[in-house]
């Protein structure tokens, strides 16, 4: 396992990245394009920003050394998994409440942990499973205590679970990519693959390919910069420093951050139970981090 300094560096990057990623719903709420097309623009418009990061990143060998057939396949899978996650997530919130869809999508750490433990044969201490359960209880409290009278709909919740599985797969693939590629290069090529995958999906879903106003373009550009370039950049860097299962658990700070953004920017209610749930999530992450040292 990485040393303590590396663990905490990765943890801080993940915390900040997850907190920024929690603002994604704000941009999507005000976007003038369809959900899948909005996701496409998030990836496509982030590429110039990510390329600047690539240019400022040092590699041990020329880039062509890393782009073997196997690595290109892995990069393609990263784009498919991440693009599918976003597309299915958008459908999920069409059939169920945002609260329930968010809860189902945030079961991704459970799938990451199970896949890592049973299929990848990673050593995971038993105390980590307790910390994971505690954090997920906190997320449940944050989301359901703010869901009001939203009704439960099985199809939407099922799609939320499917989105979680694809996001779990994306986290595991990105972790593998950062084992041989610098984080900047891994995210750039994974984002390029995501944009290529989502473009035809957006074409099928939308009647118009472009936002209707100058403000719409600014929203998409800000979404790409904040959610993909900054947030995913920090998350990818953090994943390169930590195990996949600890990284995914730390990302549970995202729905907590989303609740806070909703309270500050959209005048949504933030009650005592949600605040308590947020503290429980932080406690679970703290306990899991202690186990990794």
C-alpha positions in Angstrom: 0.0 0.0 0.0 1.1 3.6 -0.6 2.8 5.5 2.2 0.8 7.8 4.5 1.8 11.0 2.7 0.7 9.5 -0.7 -2.6 8.3 0.8 -3.5 11.7 2.3 -2.5 13.5 -0.9 -4.8 11.3 -2.9 -7.5 11.6 -0.3 -7.4 15.4 -0.4 -7.6 15.3 -4.2 -10.6 13.0 -4.1 -12.4 15.1 -1.5 -12.0 18.3 -3.6 -12.8 16.5 -6.8 -15.9 14.9 -5.4 -17.1 18.2 -3.9 -16.7 19.9 -7.3 -18.4 17.0 -9.0 -21.4 17.4 -6.7 -22.1 20.7 -8.6 -22.8 18.7 -11.8 -26.6 18.7 -11.2 -26.6 22.5 -11.2 -25.2 22.7 -14.7 -27.4 19.9 -16.0 -30.5 21.7 -14.5 -29.8 24.8 -16.5 -28.5 23.2 -19.7 -30.4 23.9 -22.9 -29.5 20.6 -24.6 -30.8 17.0 -23.9 -29.3 15.0 -21.1 -27.1 12.7 -23.2 -26.0 15.6 -25.5 -25.1 17.6 -22.3 -23.0 14.7 -21.2 -21.3 14.6 -24.7 -20.4 18.3 -24.4 -19.1 17.8 -20.9 -16.5 15.4 -22.4 -15.9 17.1 -25.7 -15.4 20.6 -24.4 -13.1 19.4 -21.6 -10.6 18.0 -24.1 -8.7 21.3 -24.7 -8.4 21.9 -20.9 -7.2 18.3 -20.3 -4.7 18.6 -23.2 -3.0 21.5 -21.4 -2.6 19.2 -18.4 -1.1 16.5 -20.7 1.4 19.0 -22.2 2.5 19.9 -18.7 2.9 16.2 -17.6 6.1 14.3 -17.9 6.2 10.7 -19.1 9.1 8.3 -18.8 8.7 7.1 -22.4 7.2 8.6 -25.6 3.4 8.5 -25.7 3.3 5.8 -28.4 5.1 3.5 -26.0 2.0 3.4 -23.8 -0.6 3.1 -26.5 -0.4 -0.6 -27.2 -3.4 -2.5 -28.5 -4.3 -3.7 -25.0 -4.0 -0.2 -23.6 -6.1 1.2 -26.4 -8.8 -1.4 -25.7 -8.7 -0.4 -22.0 -9.1 3.2 -22.9 -12.0 2.4 -25.1 -13.7 0.5 -22.3 -13.2 3.4 -20.0 -15.1 5.6 -22.4 -17.9 3.1 -22.9 -18.3 2.5 -19.2 -18.3 6.2 -18.3 -20.5 7.2 -21.2 -23.0 4.4 -20.4 -23.0 5.5 -16.7 -24.0 9.0 -17.6 -26.6 8.0 -20.3 -28.3 5.4 -18.0 -28.2 7.9 -15.1 -30.1 10.4 -17.2 -32.8 7.8 -18.1 -33.0 6.8 -14.4 -34.0 10.3 -13.3 -36.8 10.2 -15.9 -38.5 7.3 -14.2 -37.9 7.9 -10.5 -37.1 10.7 -8.1 -33.7 12.4 -8.3 -33.2 11.3 -4.6 -33.8 7.6 -5.3 -31.8 7.6 -8.5 -28.9 9.3 -6.7 -29.0 6.8 -3.9 -28.9 3.9 -6.3 -26.1 5.4 -8.4 -24.0 5.9 -5.2 -24.0 2.1 -4.6 -21.0 2.1 -6.9 -18.5 1.7 -4.0 -20.2 -1.5 -3.0 -19.7 -3.0 -6.5 -16.1 -1.7 -6.6 -15.4 -3.4 -3.3 -17.1 -6.7 -4.2 -15.4 -6.9 -7.6 -12.0 -6.0 -6.0 -12.4 -8.6 -3.3 -14.0 -11.6 -5.1 -12.7 -11.2 -8.7 -9.5 -9.2 -8.5 -8.4 -11.0 -5.2 -7.4 -7.7 -3.5 -6.8 -7.9 0.2 -9.4 -5.8 1.9 -9.5 -5.6 5.7 -12.8 -6.6 7.4 -13.0 -3.2 9.1 -13.2 -1.6 5.7 -16.5 -3.3 5.0 -17.9 -1.8 8.3 -16.7 1.7 7.2 -18.3 1.2 3.8 -21.6 0.2 5.4 -21.5 3.2 7.8 -20.8 5.7 4.9 -23.6 4.2 2.8 -26.0 4.6 5.7 -24.9 8.3 5.9 -25.6 8.7 2.1 -29.0 7.1 2.5 -29.8 9.5 5.3 -28.7 12.6 3.3 -30.7 11.6 0.2 -33.9 10.1 1.6 -34.4 12.7 4.4 -34.4 15.3 1.6 -36.6 13.5 -0.9 -39.9 14.8 0.4 -42.9 13.0 -1.0 -41.2 11.6 -4.1 -42.6 8.2 -5.0 -40.5 5.0 -5.4 -40.4 3.7 -8.9 -38.8 0.3 -9.5 -37.6 0.9 -13.1 -35.8 4.1 -12.4 -34.2 2.7 -9.3 -33.1 -0.4 -11.3 -31.5 1.9 -13.9 -29.8 3.8 -11.1 -28.2 0.5 -10.0 -27.1 -0.3 -13.6 -25.5 3.2 -13.7 -23.7 2.4 -10.5 -22.3 -0.9 -11.9 -20.9 0.9 -15.0 -19.4 3.7 -12.8 -17.8 1.0 -10.6 -16.4 -0.6 -13.8 -15.1 2.9 -14.9 -13.3 3.4 -11.6 -11.6 0.0 -11.8 -10.5 0.6 -15.4 -9.2 4.1 -14.6 -7.2 2.6 -11.7 -5.7 0.1 -14.1 -4.9 2.9 -16.6 -3.1 5.0 -14.0 -0.8 2.0 -13.2 1.0 2.6 -16.5 -0.2 6.0 -17.7 0.2 9.4 -16.0 -3.2 10.6 -14.6 -3.4 13.4 -17.2 -3.0 11.1 -20.1 -5.3 8.5 -18.7 -8.1 11.0 -18.2 -7.6 12.7 -21.6 -7.8 9.6 -23.6 -10.7 8.2 -21.5 -12.6 11.5 -22.0 -11.9 11.4 -25.7 -13.3 7.8 -25.8 -16.3 9.0 -23.8 -17.1 11.8 -26.3 -16.8 9.5 -29.3 -19.2 7.0 -27.6 -21.7 9.6 -26.5 -21.9 11.6 -29.8 -24.2 9.1 -31.7 -26.3 8.7 -28.5 -26.8 12.4 -28.4 -27.7 12.5 -32.1 -30.4 9.9 -31.6 -31.8 11.6 -28.6 -31.8 15.2 -29.7 -33.5 17.2 -32.4 -31.0 20.0 -32.1 -27.3 19.6 -31.6 -26.6 23.0 -30.2 -27.9 25.1 -27.3 -30.2 27.9 -28.2 -28.3 30.8 -26.7 -24.9 32.2 -25.8 -25.7 31.5 -22.2 -26.3 27.9 -23.0 -22.8 27.6 -24.4 -21.3 29.2 -21.3 -23.2 26.7 -19.1 -21.8 23.8 -21.2 -18.3 25.2 -21.1 -18.4 25.8 -17.4 -19.8 22.2 -16.9 -16.9 20.7 -18.9 -14.3 22.8 -17.1 -15.6 22.2 -13.5 -17.0 18.7 -13.7 -14.7 17.0 -16.1 -11.4 18.9 -16.2 -11.1 20.0 -12.6 -13.3 17.4 -10.7 -12.4 14.3 -12.8 -8.8 15.5 -13.0 -8.5 15.6 -9.2 -10.4 12.3 -8.9 -8.2 10.5 -11.4 -5.1 11.8 -9.7 -6.5 10.7 -6.3 -7.3 7.2 -7.7 -3.7 6.9 -8.9 -2.6 7.3 -5.3 -5.1 5.0 -3.5 -6.8 1.6 -3.9 -9.9 1.5 -6.1 -12.2 0.5 -3.2 -11.0 3.4 -0.9 -11.2 5.8 -3.8 -14.8 4.8 -4.6 -15.8 5.1 -0.9 -14.3 8.6 -0.7 -16.4 9.7 -3.6 -19.5 9.3 -1.4 -18.8 12.8 -0.4 -20.4 13.8 -3.8 -24.1 13.5 -2.8 -23.3 15.4 0.4 -21.8 18.2 -1.6 -24.8 18.1 -4.0 -27.2 18.6 -1.1 -25.1 21.6 0.1 -25.1 23.1 -3.4 -28.8 22.7 -3.7 -29.2 24.5 -0.4 -26.9 27.4 -1.4 -27.8 27.8 -5.0 -31.2 26.4 -5.6 -32.9 27.3 -2.2 -33.5 23.6 -1.6 -34.1 22.5 2.0 -31.1 21.2 4.1 -32.4 19.7 7.3 -30.7 18.3 10.5 -31.0 14.7 9.3 -29.1 15.5 6.1 -26.4 17.3 8.2 -26.1 14.2 10.4 -25.9 11.9 7.4 -23.0 14.0 6.0 -21.1 13.7 9.3 -21.7 9.9 9.2 -20.2 9.8 5.7 -17.2 11.7 6.8 -16.8 9.4 9.8 -17.0 6.3 7.6 -14.3 7.7 5.2 -12.1 8.6 8.2 -12.3 5.1 9.6 -11.6 3.5 6.2 -8.6 5.8 5.7 -7.2 4.7 9.1 -7.4 1.1 8.0 -5.4 1.8 4.9 -2.4 3.1 6.9 
